[in-house]
């Protein structure tokens, strides 16, 4: 750790270090440029190894790297060098930083670690080594067996039984990140987890596998990468592309996936960090590469009934449904106290001065879906102008205008998933007022997404429906002006205000 107190800028820090390994399963990837707004004057990676213990490597953006290889009778040395790189500015809607910069992934071809021998020749072989770490000779407690027998007797089919077993596991365990044994790669035995009631992702997934096996359901222990760590080099087997374990239950016609570290995750639900990713099934026949499912839909759906008073105040009853990634973002609120939920709702509201009267959140696990219900009053949705009221119809989703960046666009435009926001608002008018101006609905089509709104007069008052969809896709940087234009057109179209006049 070093704090630079230099009074003048710029200045250069030179860092040199050496690491010696007495045994290893993987080598960390090398990123000569580690973050935005940080330049590199010079960076060099040197790897030297015996010829009888070869190292495998995988370069990304290799055209930006210079590689030199020298050999002696017994060793080989590889040196990677990169020329000066100017700092990069972060750009909105760009690919992940790791995709934009050069890197080198490293792995030993053969390894001996903690009295175990393995190979990264292919994923099948690497998976066979991981399978050998599992404890296949274990015995669940008689009390656990009795409870599982009762579950089995009361379930009509295998899928329902798997769900009950998963919920049984969730109700009696908790996640604790304890990583012991062969560098944290060997899971605790199901016996131990059954006794103490906790474990890390490996232990809890393997425990769930053992519970399912007892009731006659096969499942596969599955290693995967979450967050920035993911299996992206299918032709380069290595353990440093993974950092998590989940469970795969291969039912027909649909495979079930279980996140065993969460006490609240719905059955057959994977969070955003593990969806639509390569994963390695650890089977008795070795590793088998599969892909986890993507979210079917990411939708935030809002229904609001608004009663407008003659003084400009509104009373709103609103119900908002969250699916897919929106569920992910909101799921933590299920554990909040009433006070915490109230504070969070007020903080996240796009309406500045709401007086929140009631709020509650609930979950529909079979979907899965969250429902946030709230009742509030506010005076900021309507403003008085003489004998008129000007009412904003779409205050719940603020489509922010996009200011075009001043510098030339450097990166592609990347939307990793398709997201949809829906609003349906019913505005009940005060008897003293009549409609003087009603805006028209609009439709804006684009490669980047779609905006559509409908406005109509009904027996209850005014009905406003709006949908904004941002489509998954990657586009060349030359399309950046078109993308900005779409968002700004949608923002303009969404400024829907109705003018009411006092009778």
Secondary structure, 3 states (H helix, E strand, C coil): CCCCCCCCCCCCCCCCCCCCCCCCCCEEEECCCCCCCCCECCEEEEEEEECCCCEEEEEECHHHCEEEEEECCCEEEEEEEECCECCCCCCCCCCCHHHHCCEEEEEECEEEECCEEEECCCHHHHHHHHHHCCCCCCCCCHHHHHHHHHHHHCCCCHHHHHHHHHHHHHHHCEECCCCCCHHHCCCCCHHHHHHHCEECHHHHHHHHHHHHHHCCCCCEEEEECCCCCCCCCCCCCCHHHCCEEEEEECCCCCCEEECCCCCCCCCCCCCHHHCCCEEEEEECCEEEEEECCCCCCEEEEEEEEEEECCCCCEEEEEEEEEECHHHHHHHHHHHCCHHHHHHHHHHHCCCCCCEEEEEEEEEECCCCEEEEEEEEEECCCEEEECCEEEEECCCCCCCCCCCCCCCCCCCCEEECCCEEEEEEEEEECCCCEEEEECCCCCEEEECCEEEEEEEEECCCCEEEEEEEEECCEEECHHHHHHHHHHHHHHHHHCCCEEEEEEC
